[in-house]
Amino acid sequence: MSNLVAEIAEKIQMLSAEEKHALVRLLLQDIDGPDEDADEAWHNEVIRRVKAIRNGETAIRALQEWQE
């Protein structure tokens, strides 16, 4: 581990959990770039599920039943 990484790791220990989460999100976005494909995939999945419900291909389970 380089000196810079060791120094950063030491400073990370002083952050709150919320700050660490924000840092992880920032690092992942920097590495992977924006995840526009995931947004489109979720949009398409929601549309698919709504169509299936409307066409009677699937039923909505009651929340109480689902939680059991």
C-alpha positions as CSV (number, residue, x, y, z in Angstrom):
1,M,0.0,0.0,0.0
2,S,1.4,3.4,-1.0
3,N,1.9,6.1,1.6
4,L,-0.9,8.1,0.1
5,V,-3.4,5.2,0.3
6,A,-2.3,4.5,3.9
7,E,-2.8,8.2,4.8
8,I,-6.2,8.3,3.2
9,A,-7.2,5.0,4.9
10,E,-6.2,6.5,8.2
11,K,-8.4,9.6,7.6
12,I,-11.3,7.5,6.5
13,Q,-11.4,6.0,10.0
14,M,-12.4,9.4,11.3
15,L,-15.5,9.7,9.1
16,S,-19.0,9.0,10.2
17,A,-20.9,6.1,8.6
18,E,-22.9,8.5,6.4
19,E,-19.7,10.2,5.2
20,K,-18.1,6.8,4.4
21,H,-21.2,5.8,2.4
22,A,-21.0,9.1,0.4
23,L,-17.3,8.4,-0.2
24,V,-17.9,4.9,-1.4
25,R,-20.6,6.2,-3.8
26,L,-18.2,8.8,-5.1
27,L,-15.4,6.3,-5.6
28,L,-17.7,3.8,-7.4
29,Q,-19.1,6.5,-9.7
30,D,-15.5,7.6,-10.5
31,I,-14.5,4.1,-11.3
32,D,-17.6,2.9,-13.1
33,G,-19.0,6.1,-14.4
34,P,-22.8,6.8,-14.4
35,D,-25.0,3.8,-14.5
36,E,-27.5,4.9,-17.0
37,D,-28.1,1.4,-18.2
38,A,-29.4,0.4,-14.8
39,D,-31.9,3.2,-14.8
40,E,-33.2,2.1,-18.2
41,A,-33.3,-1.5,-17.2
42,W,-35.3,-0.7,-14.0
43,H,-37.7,1.5,-16.1
44,N,-38.3,-1.4,-18.5
45,E,-38.8,-3.9,-15.7
46,V,-41.4,-1.7,-14.1
47,I,-43.2,-1.4,-17.4
48,R,-43.0,-5.2,-17.9
49,R,-44.5,-5.9,-14.4
50,V,-47.3,-3.4,-14.7
51,K,-48.3,-4.9,-18.1
52,A,-48.2,-8.4,-16.6
53,I,-50.5,-7.3,-13.7
54,R,-52.9,-5.5,-16.1
55,N,-53.1,-8.5,-18.4
56,G,-53.8,-10.9,-15.6
57,E,-50.6,-12.8,-16.1
58,T,-49.6,-12.3,-12.5
59,A,-51.3,-11.3,-9.3
60,I,-50.4,-8.8,-6.6
61,R,-49.8,-10.5,-3.3
62,A,-51.2,-8.9,-0.3
63,L,-48.4,-7.1,1.7
64,Q,-49.4,-9.1,4.8
65,E,-49.0,-12.4,2.9
66,W,-45.7,-11.3,1.5
67,Q,-44.3,-10.4,4.9
68,E,-45.0,-13.8,6.3
